[in-house]
Amino acid sequence: MNPTYLGQVFKSALDRAKFLVLNMDKKIYGIATEVGYRKLDTFYKRFKEYMGKSAGELRSECGLILGSWRVFKITTYRTAYLMLVS
């Protein structure tokens, strides 16, 4: 296979992973397997190389987009809060 083609396939998988991280309330490992990565360490490494930050960092910085709302999970010692920002 052509290396350029493989690079495009991986890039589109990571773009889809970014979309899922920001728009779906799924675990990161579930997203990794959904976009075709069998080894989580490879997914984490490639995602961070491509996006400049980990999937967890991206989600916590940008929040989860639900419709027209952006949801941020704020966790304290015993309580988890959701902050909705329109």
C-alpha positions in Angstrom: 0.0 0.0 0.0 1.0 3.5 -0.7 2.3 5.3 2.5 0.4 8.5 1.5 -2.8 6.6 1.4 -2.2 5.0 4.8 -1.4 8.5 6.3 -4.8 9.8 5.0 -6.6 6.8 6.5 -5.0 7.4 9.9 -5.7 11.1 9.7 -9.4 10.6 8.9 -9.7 8.0 11.8 -8.1 10.6 14.2 -10.4 13.3 12.8 -13.4 11.0 13.5 -12.0 10.3 17.0 -11.7 14.0 17.7 -15.4 14.5 16.7 -16.4 11.6 18.9 -14.4 12.9 21.9 -16.1 16.2 21.6 -19.6 15.1 20.7 -20.2 11.7 22.4 -20.2 10.9 26.1 -18.2 7.7 25.5 -15.1 6.4 27.2 -11.9 7.1 25.3 -11.0 3.4 24.9 -14.5 2.9 23.3 -13.8 5.7 20.8 -10.3 4.2 20.0 -11.8 0.8 19.1 -14.7 2.4 17.2 -12.2 4.2 14.9 -10.2 1.0 14.3 -7.4 1.0 16.9 -6.9 -2.3 18.6 -4.0 -1.2 20.8 -4.9 1.7 23.1 -1.4 2.8 23.7 -1.0 3.3 19.9 -4.2 5.3 19.7 -3.2 7.5 22.7 0.2 8.2 21.1 -1.1 8.9 17.6 -3.9 11.1 18.9 -1.6 13.2 21.0 0.9 13.5 18.1 -1.8 14.6 15.7 -3.9 16.9 18.0 -1.1 18.2 20.2 -2.9 17.0 23.4 -4.5 13.8 24.7 -8.1 13.0 24.1 -8.9 13.5 27.8 -7.2 16.9 27.8 -9.1 17.9 24.7 -12.4 16.9 26.2 -11.7 18.6 29.5 -10.5 21.8 27.8 -13.3 22.0 25.2 -16.1 20.3 27.0 -18.6 17.9 25.6 -20.9 19.4 22.9 -24.6 18.3 23.3 -26.8 20.0 20.8 -26.3 23.7 21.4 -24.9 23.2 24.9 -21.3 22.7 25.9 -21.0 20.5 29.0 -18.0 20.6 31.3 -17.4 18.0 34.0 -16.1 19.6 37.1 -15.2 17.0 39.8 -14.5 17.8 43.4 -13.6 15.3 46.2 -17.0 13.6 46.5 -19.2 15.3 44.0 -19.3 15.7 40.2 -21.0 18.7 38.8 -22.0 19.5 35.2 -21.7 23.0 34.1 -23.8 23.9 31.0 -22.7 26.8 28.9 -24.8 27.9 25.9 
